[in-house]
């Protein structure tokens, strides 16, 4: 005689509920994770604007988008 064992949802890889239900169920985790995300955005993502400015002839009046792209002009001058 063989016994058939049913697999749990965790074993089959099926997720329980939708995304928003899981977020609502684990809201404490997301609340604790919020300062980490804010720190990441401020100190890792926003400084990328400085990387773009390094390759442009930046003029504050024109802004980052409208300033002329010059490529490695200033890096060649530096070295």
Beta strands, then each sheet from edge to edge (+ up, - down):
strand 1: 56-57
strand 2: 68-69
sheet 1: 1+ 2-
end
